[in-house]
Amino acid sequence: MSGFLFPLITFPYVARIIFPVGTGKVAFATSFVAYFNLLARLGIPTYGVRVCAKVRDDKLALSRTAHELLFINLVMSLVAYGLLAICMYFIPQVREEKLLFAVISLTIILNSIGMEWLYVALEQYSYITARSIVFKVVVLVCTFLFIHAEDDYIIYGGMTILASSASNVLNFLHARKHILMRPLGGYDVRRHMKAVMIFFAMTCSVTIYTNLDAVMLGFMTSDVDVGYYNAAVKIKNILVSMVTALGAVLLPRASYYVEHGMMDDFYRISKKALNFVLLAASSIMLYFIFFAREGIFFLSGPAYEGAVLPMQIIMPTLLLVGLTNILGTQMLVPLGREKTVLYAVIAGAVTDIILNALLIPRYAAAGAAIGTVAAELAVFLVELYALRREVWSVFRSFPYWKLVLALILGSAASLWVKLLSLGNFPVLVLSAICFFAVYALTLLVTKENLACEVWAMCLGKLCKLMKK
């Protein structure tokens, strides 16, 4: 929720101050540096969660594993900075904004020392949440204090780094509570390299088709087009984070179940997660297709009208990313089938590169959005085929008629709001209340299992609070 609320507050302000050109420059720099950040992390963010979750009950083994992975990250960070320095010297688009790129590149070292994978493996979600909210509040205040002119886009770039990565310094200092920080000896870095390289190739492919759009737009079109596309992607990413957070939370638990042979529990949480994604992502996707204009105008202002169509096109990725996050991160990775995930994301990357090259010159941001949707669809189909025996029964038994009925009634209950002469924010609030209230009520009336389970859980907690 913090990942959803804070950008919702800051981005409307920033977008109106630095305009599409400024947000486009920051988006281009962020996407470009992401490739060097990817090299520095070397697939460890996902691999580290799995391997640390398996040994989390043995502090000595956990400490040695964490030291080995941290060493790999630090060495690769030096390599990444060296390559980035070469690019800053030889590439004109990078050299012209070298200060912005230097600021954004702080993510490389901050992410390397942060060891986020350790805290996720230990399921330290209270600490992660508290730390994240504190830094987001600081960024919120700093954004309004320091960003006042169109030329402040470099400060905005610094704010994005502060929000996403600065808390990693605390992670490093706080790690002594969970692992031994003294040298232990007996290190064996090579034992990780094969798996790390597979995860690196997998993450590399994902980063290609998630960041390549902005990079190709920056080289092939203009900063304005990147700004339009970034406005659409910004909203999409906020919504995707709500859908995919469940998969990230369940990965260490799923890995623990597989390691201890608790396969019934593993498939139980996987089935529930897939049902959650189908229900949550479908409704959010359809709502923001209908109210894309109001969403863009409210968050970014009328200057970003060119972002409306790309946002409508890119919305199906909410459902696709949500499903692939469960199939890949929560199921294939804990089962040790990361090579399958690699093949899937390679298929997505190839699809994205081809379609971007064909569509961006003609359709600009809309073409990039089409490429992204096609890439996510390719990933989903490959992972679905690989897990057809495990999950086919889930998709076959899902009550689609209840979902479709709820979507139709929710749409009918909300679209009339467009006819009212209200501002963008009132339209969004009123239509969202109508859409999601009718949607949820329809699921409850038709007795959809997960909806009823969540409702019963909420009633139970409410009753406990009232008794207190």
Buried (B, 14 or more C-beta within 10 A) or exposed (E): EBBEEBBBEBBBBBBBBBBBBBBBBBBBBBBBBBBBBBBBBBBBBBBBBBBBBBBBEEEEBBBBBBBBBBEBBEBBBEEBBEEBBEBBEEEEBBEEBEEBBBBBBBBBBBBBBBBBBBBBBBBBEEBBEEBBBEBBEBBBEBBEEEBEEEEBBBBBBBBBBBBBBBBBEBBBEBBEEBBBBEEBEEEEEEEBEEBBBBBBBBBBBBBBBBBBBBBBBBEBBBBBBBBBBBBBBBBBBBBBBBBBBBBBBBBBBBBBBBEEEBEEBBBEBBBBBBBBBBBBBBBBBBBBBBBBBBBBBBBBBEBBBBBBBBBBBBBBBBBBBBBBBBBBBBBBBBBEBBEBBBBBBBBBBBBBBEBBEEBBEEBBBBBBBBBBBBBBBBBBBBBBEBBEEBBEEBEEEBBEEBBEBBBBBBBEBBBEBEEEEBEBEBBBBBBBEBBBEBBBBBBBEBEBEBBEEBBEEEEEEEEEEEEE
